[in-house]
């Protein structure tokens, strides 16, 4: 999958790359709930999820630019959408699953 969405020039490929990104998001959303993960691993997975969400949004805008369906207008509950109760957002950064229980995140939530 290209790092820059602008390198993709057709809707079919862009849609495929978006689907691949969604699969990775789903995989990591499942992994972040694992009680055996260390604090470092939870932080790493949470960072990856935030990066993947930005990438998903970029693919959705690119698909729209190429004349494909508008995935940005629908309300999506996948990975931090409006229906996700397992996500907390602080200053535009999302915390998923066990990442919400990290000491510095708890402190951020108390301050907010």
MODELLER restraints for C-alpha pairs under 7 A, 6 or more apart:
rsr = mdl.restraints
at = mdl.atoms
rsr.add(forms.Gaussian(group=physical.xy_distance, feature=features.Distance(at['CA:1:A'], at['CA:17:A']), mean=6.16, stdev=0.5))
rsr.add(forms.Gaussian(group=physical.xy_distance, feature=features.Distance(at['CA:5:A'], at['CA:58:A']), mean=6.76, stdev=0.5))
rsr.add(forms.Gaussian(group=physical.xy_distance, feature=features.Distance(at['CA:5:A'], at['CA:59:A']), mean=6.26, stdev=0.5))
rsr.add(forms.Gaussian(group=physical.xy_distance, feature=features.Distance(at['CA:5:A'], at['CA:62:A']), mean=6.50, stdev=0.5))
rsr.add(forms.Gaussian(group=physical.xy_distance, feature=features.Distance(at['CA:8:A'], at['CA:14:A']), mean=6.32, stdev=0.5))
rsr.add(forms.Gaussian(group=physical.xy_distance, feature=features.Distance(at['CA:10:A'], at['CA:66:A']), mean=6.63, stdev=0.5))
rsr.add(forms.Gaussian(group=physical.xy_distance, feature=features.Distance(at['CA:11:A'], at['CA:63:A']), mean=5.69, stdev=0.5))
rsr.add(forms.Gaussian(group=physical.xy_distance, feature=features.Distance(at['CA:11:A'], at['CA:66:A']), mean=5.97, stdev=0.5))
rsr.add(forms.Gaussian(group=physical.xy_distance, feature=features.Distance(at['CA:11:A'], at['CA:68:A']), mean=5.86, stdev=0.5))
rsr.add(forms.Gaussian(group=physical.xy_distance, feature=features.Distance(at['CA:14:A'], at['CA:59:A']), mean=6.39, stdev=0.5))
rsr.add(forms.Gaussian(group=physical.xy_distance, feature=features.Distance(at['CA:14:A'], at['CA:63:A']), mean=6.01, stdev=0.5))
rsr.add(forms.Gaussian(group=physical.xy_distance, feature=features.Distance(at['CA:15:A'], at['CA:63:A']), mean=6.78, stdev=0.5))
rsr.add(forms.Gaussian(group=physical.xy_distance, feature=features.Distance(at['CA:18:A'], at['CA:56:A']), mean=5.87, stdev=0.5))
rsr.add(forms.Gaussian(group=physical.xy_distance, feature=features.Distance(at['CA:18:A'], at['CA:59:A']), mean=5.66, stdev=0.5))
rsr.add(forms.Gaussian(group=physical.xy_distance, feature=features.Distance(at['CA:21:A'], at['CA:52:A']), mean=6.50, stdev=0.5))
rsr.add(forms.Gaussian(group=physical.xy_distance, feature=features.Distance(at['CA:21:A'], at['CA:56:A']), mean=6.11, stdev=0.5))
rsr.add(forms.Gaussian(group=physical.xy_distance, feature=features.Distance(at['CA:25:A'], at['CA:49:A']), mean=6.11, stdev=0.5))
rsr.add(forms.Gaussian(group=physical.xy_distance, feature=features.Distance(at['CA:25:A'], at['CA:52:A']), mean=6.46, stdev=0.5))
rsr.add(forms.Gaussian(group=physical.xy_distance, feature=features.Distance(at['CA:25:A'], at['CA:79:A']), mean=6.82, stdev=0.5))
rsr.add(forms.Gaussian(group=physical.xy_distance, feature=features.Distance(at['CA:28:A'], at['CA:45:A']), mean=6.50, stdev=0.5))
rsr.add(forms.Gaussian(group=physical.xy_distance, feature=features.Distance(at['CA:28:A'], at['CA:49:A']), mean=6.76, stdev=0.5))
rsr.add(forms.Gaussian(group=physical.xy_distance, feature=features.Distance(at['CA:32:A'], at['CA:42:A']), mean=6.02, stdev=0.5))
rsr.add(forms.Gaussian(group=physical.xy_distance, feature=features.Distance(at['CA:32:A'], at['CA:45:A']), mean=6.44, stdev=0.5))
rsr.add(forms.Gaussian(group=physical.xy_distance, feature=features.Distance(at['CA:32:A'], at['CA:97:A']), mean=5.82, stdev=0.5))
rsr.add(forms.Gaussian(group=physical.xy_distance, feature=features.Distance(at['CA:32:A'], at['CA:98:A']), mean=6.18, stdev=0.5))
rsr.add(forms.Gaussian(group=physical.xy_distance, feature=features.Distance(at['CA:33:A'], at['CA:97:A']), mean=5.42, stdev=0.5))
rsr.add(forms.Gaussian(group=physical.xy_distance, feature=features.Distance(at['CA:33:A'], at['CA:98:A']), mean=5.73, stdev=0.5))
rsr.add(forms.Gaussian(group=physical.xy_distance, feature=features.Distance(at['CA:42:A'], at['CA:98:A']), mean=6.79, stdev=0.5))
rsr.add(forms.Gaussian(group=physical.xy_distance, feature=features.Distance(at['CA:42:A'], at['CA:99:A']), mean=5.95, stdev=0.5))
rsr.add(forms.Gaussian(group=physical.xy_distance, feature=features.Distance(at['CA:43:A'], at['CA:99:A']), mean=6.46, stdev=0.5))
rsr.add(forms.Gaussian(group=physical.xy_distance, feature=features.Distance(at['CA:46:A'], at['CA:95:A']), mean=6.45, stdev=0.5))
rsr.add(forms.Gaussian(group=physical.xy_distance, feature=features.Distance(at['CA:46:A'], at['CA:96:A']), mean=6.42, stdev=0.5))
rsr.add(forms.Gaussian(group=physical.xy_distance, feature=features.Distance(at['CA:46:A'], at['CA:99:A']), mean=6.64, stdev=0.5))
rsr.add(forms.Gaussian(group=physical.xy_distance, feature=features.Distance(at['CA:50:A'], at['CA:94:A']), mean=6.58, stdev=0.5))
rsr.add(forms.Gaussian(group=physical.xy_distance, feature=features.Distance(at['CA:60:A'], at['CA:71:A']), mean=5.71, stdev=0.5))
rsr.add(forms.Gaussian(group=physical.xy_distance, feature=features.Distance(at['CA:60:A'], at['CA:72:A']), mean=6.12, stdev=0.5))
rsr.add(forms.Gaussian(group=physical.xy_distance, feature=features.Distance(at['CA:61:A'], at['CA:72:A']), mean=6.98, stdev=0.5))
rsr.add(forms.Gaussian(group=physical.xy_distance, feature=features.Distance(at['CA:63:A'], at['CA:69:A']), mean=6.82, stdev=0.5))
rsr.add(forms.Gaussian(group=physical.xy_distance, feature=features.Distance(at['CA:64:A'], at['CA:70:A']), mean=5.32, stdev=0.5))
rsr.add(forms.Gaussian(group=physical.xy_distance, feature=features.Distance(at['CA:75:A'], at['CA:81:A']), mean=6.89, stdev=0.5))
rsr.add(forms.Gaussian(group=physical.xy_distance, feature=features.Distance(at['CA:75:A'], at['CA:82:A']), mean=6.88, stdev=0.5))
rsr.add(forms.Gaussian(group=physical.xy_distance, feature=features.Distance(at['CA:76:A'], at['CA:82:A']), mean=6.92, stdev=0.5))
rsr.add(forms.Gaussian(group=physical.xy_distance, feature=features.Distance(at['CA:77:A'], at['CA:83:A']), mean=5.00, stdev=0.5))
rsr.add(forms.Gaussian(group=physical.xy_distance, feature=features.Distance(at['CA:77:A'], at['CA:84:A']), mean=5.84, stdev=0.5))
rsr.add(forms.Gaussian(group=physical.xy_distance, feature=features.Distance(at['CA:80:A'], at['CA:87:A']), mean=5.97, stdev=0.5))
rsr.add(forms.Gaussian(group=physical.xy_distance, feature=features.Distance(at['CA:86:A'], at['CA:96:A']), mean=6.15, stdev=0.5))
rsr.add(forms.Gaussian(group=physical.xy_distance, feature=features.Distance(at['CA:86:A'], at['CA:97:A']), mean=5.95, stdev=0.5))
rsr.add(forms.Gaussian(group=physical.xy_distance, feature=features.Distance(at['CA:87:A'], at['CA:94:A']), mean=6.45, stdev=0.5))
rsr.add(forms.Gaussian(group=physical.xy_distance, feature=features.Distance(at['CA:87:A'], at['CA:95:A']), mean=5.62, stdev=0.5))
rsr.add(forms.Gaussian(group=physical.xy_distance, feature=features.Distance(at['CA:87:A'], at['CA:96:A']), mean=4.83, stdev=0.5))
rsr.add(forms.Gaussian(group=physical.xy_distance, feature=features.Distance(at['CA:87:A'], at['CA:97:A']), mean=6.86, stdev=0.5))
rsr.add(forms.Gaussian(group=physical.xy_distance, feature=features.Distance(at['CA:88:A'], at['CA:94:A']), mean=5.63, stdev=0.5))
rsr.add(forms.Gaussian(group=physical.xy_distance, feature=features.Distance(at['CA:88:A'], at['CA:95:A']), mean=5.18, stdev=0.5))
rsr.add(forms.Gaussian(group=physical.xy_distance, feature=features.Distance(at['CA:88:A'], at['CA:96:A']), mean=6.76, stdev=0.5))
rsr.add(forms.Gaussian(group=physical.xy_distance, feature=features.Distance(at['CA:88:A'], at['CA:100:A']), mean=6.99, stdev=0.5))
rsr.add(forms.Gaussian(group=physical.xy_distance, feature=features.Distance(at['CA:89:A'], at['CA:95:A']), mean=6.19, stdev=0.5))
rsr.add(forms.Gaussian(group=physical.xy_distance, feature=features.Distance(at['CA:100:A'], at['CA:106:A']), mean=6.68, stdev=0.5))
